[in-house]
Amino acid sequence: MRNFILRTLTGFAYVCLIVFCILMNSYTLLALTVCLTIWAMIEFNSIHRKYARRPFLLLEDTVAILCGISLSVAIFLFVNRLQFWGFAIFFILLCTRMIIAIYSKGQSPLSTLACSLASILYIAVPLALLNWVRAITPHAVLAMFVLIWLNDTGAFLVGSLLGRHKMFPRISPKKSWEGLVGGFAACLSAAIAIYILCPQYFDTFTLTSFIGFGLITAAFATWGDLMESLIKRTAGIKDSGTLLPGHGGILDRIDSLLMVSPIIFAYMIILLEN
């Protein structure tokens, strides 16, 4: 009971923080993406250290995290038509990280470099793109989070009650096809309800294209969850971290988002071009 209360309070605080940062202004979302990038990359590097049995590498890990931070700032500056120098800093840091690998005296500098580049691609890029999506319409970012949460909730409830057929037992033994259907149903129902109740916030979309938004979110949220499960199972760990009591680490909370964000960005760019 005590753990349930702690988990509920932590989840409530997390949701309130996310909603506040999205809706307040573009600067608060930038601050959120930077904080999430820092902690998620720390967790990712920690997982790699356990898997590869390598020591903590202050310089390499720090430069990789600075790359992630600079990417969020660069996209924020670009979409708000402020400066372009953010991308210059990002590419300088990226090249610096690769040069460091040349001079590294560690046992596996290439493996460590690959981890750094993977963390930038897997974590920093999707989180940075949230700033671009918000520049198109802030409510699309909020809808993305809400639909991911509802997809997870629907999948958990239906899977717990009716789950019989395992979806990916090799990667995630608890996930079932029944849960997948429940998640899709919750996500699509919510997408239709959101558009009908609040059409003024989604003038970029039609009802059909917003249903597509919901379908894409449900599908890629599932793949994002499975992707992180694959990483943790490969490393032999249960949670990515312990930052959020009762919820694990930051990566455990944003795993679906990391796959949904870039594909929703691509979807919205295609809609705008047409």
N, C-alpha and C positions, 0 to 999 in steps of 0.2 A: 504493500500500500504506500509506504514511504517513497519507494522508487517510482511508483506511478505518479505521485504528486510532484516529485522533482522533475520527472520527464515532462509532465504537463506544463509546469511553470516555465521550464526551459524552452519548450516548443512555443508557448505563447509569447514569450519575450522575443524569441527569434523571429516569429512572424510579424510582430509589431515593428521591430527594427527594420525588417525588409520593406514593409509597406511604407513606413515613414521615409526611408531613404529614397525610394522610387518616386514618391509623390511630392516630396518637399521641393527639391529642385535638382538640376543636373549636377551640382557640386556634391550634394549628399550621395547621389548614386555613384559618382566617381570615387568618393571616399569609401563607399561600401565595396566597390569592385577592387580597389587597391587592397583593402584589408582582407577580403576573401582570397585574393591572389597570393598575398604574402603567406597567410596561414595554410592555404591548400598546397602551395608549393613546398612549404616546410614539411608538411605531412607526406607529400609524395616523395621528397628526398629521403625522409626518414624510412619510408617503406623500402626504398631502393637500398638504403644502407643495411637494413636487416636482411634483405634478400641476397645482396651481393657481398655481405659481410665486410663492408668497407667502413673506414672511420669517417667522422664528420669532417668535411672539407670546407673550412670557413670561406676561403676566397672563391672557390668554384661555385658553391651553393649561393653565396651572397650575390655574385655577378648575375647568376641565372635569375634570382628573384628580382634584382634591379631591372633586368630585361622585361620581366612580366609587368612590373610597376610602370616602366616607361611606355610600354605598349598601351596600357589603359589611358595614361596621360596624353599620349600622342593622338589616339583616336578621339578623346574628349576635345582636345584643342582643334583638331581637324573639323569635326562635325559642328563645332560651335564657331567656326571661322575666325579663330583667334590667331594661332601660329602653326607653322609647319615644322618647326625645329624638333618637336617631340619625336618624329620618325627618325630624324638624324641621330638623336641620342640612342634610340632603340637599336638601330643598326650598328652604331659604334660599340654598344655594350654586347651585342650579339657576336660581332667579330672578335671582341676582346675575350669573350668566353671561349671561343674556338682556339684563339691563340694561346690561352692559358693551358689548354690540353696539350699543346705541343711541348711546353716546358715542364709539364707535370712529371714528377718522379714516382707517382703512385703505381700500384700494380696493374690497374686497368683504367688508364685515362680515357680511352675511347668509350668504355662502358659508362663512365661518369659523365662524359660529354653527351652521350646519347640520352642519359637520364635527364640532363639539363634541357636539351632540345625538346624531349618528349613533354616535360613539364610545361614548357612555354607553349607548345602546340596544344596540349590536352587541357591545360588550365587557364593560362594567361589569355590566349586568343579568344575563347568563348566568353570569358568574363569581360574582356575589353569591349567586345562587340555589343554588350548590353548598353553601353553609352551611345553607340550608333543607333540602335533600335529606339532608345529613348528620344533621340533627336528627331526621329520620324514621328513617333507618338508615344508618350510616357505610359499610356494605359496599356499598350501592347506588352510592355515589360511586366507590368503588374498582372495582366491576364496570363502571361507565360508562367509566372510563379504559381498563381492560383490554380491553373489547369494542371500543372505538375503535381501540386499538393493533392488535388482531388483525384487525379489518376492513381497516385500512390495509395490514397485512402480507399478508393473503390477496389483496387487490386488486393489490398490487405484484407478488407472485410469479406469480399466474395471468396478470395482464396482460403481464408481461415474457415469459412462456413461450408464451402462447397468444393474446395480444391481436392481433386483426386488424380488428375493427370499432370505429371511433372513436365515442365516446359524445358528447362535446362539443368537437369540434375547434376551434370558434370561441373557446372559453374555455380549455380544457385539452387540447392536442393529444395528450398521452400517455395519457389515460384511455380505456379501452375497455370495451365491454359485457361481454367475457369477464372482465376484472378486477373489474367490478361483481359478477358472479356469484360469483367467487372470494371477494370480501370478504364478501358475504352468507353464503356457506357457512361460512366461518371463524367469523364472528360468531355465527351460529345454533348451530353445533356447540359453540362455547365456552359459550354461554348455557345450553344443555341440560346440558353437563358440569358447569358451576359449580353449577347448582341441584341436580343429583343428588348431587354430592360434598359440597356444603356447604349443605344445606337449613336448618340451624339459624341461618344468618346472613341468611336471606331469608324470614322468616315473614310478612312483609307480602305476599308473592307466592304464587301457585300456580304449578305448572309451566307451565300455559298462559299466565298473565299474564307470567311471566318470559321465555317465548319471545317474547311481544309486546314486552317490554323490549329483547330482542336485535334484533328486526326494526326497531323504531323507531330504535335506536342506529345500525344499519347504514345505514338510509335517510337519516337526517338527518346522519350523519357525512359521507356522500357529498355531500349538498347544502352542508354547511358548508365542505368542501374546495373545491367549485366556487365558492362565494361569495367566498372569499378569492382564488381564481384570477382571478375576474372583477375584483376590486379591483386586483390586481397588474397584470393585463393592461391595464386601463384606464389605470393610471398608468405603464405601460411599464417595469416593474421585474421582476426575477427572484425575489428574496427580500425579505421584509418588513424584514429587518435582518441583523446579523452577530453577535448575542449568543452564539449556540450554534455553536461551530466545527463545520462540516460539516453543519449542520442549518438554517442561516438564522437567522431571528428567532423571537421568542416567538409572534407571530401565525402563523407557519408551523407551529408545533407544536400550537397550540390551536385552529386554524381549525375542525376538526370539532367540538370540544367546545362552541364558541360557539353552534352550532346544536342540538347534542344536549341540552345542559343545560336550557334552558327547556322543551323538549318532554317530556323525562323528568320534570321537575318537574310539569308539567301532567298527565302520565300517572299519576304516583303520587298526586296529589291526587284525581284521578277514582277511582282504586282505593280510596283511603281513604274516600271519600264513599259508595262502594257496599259 
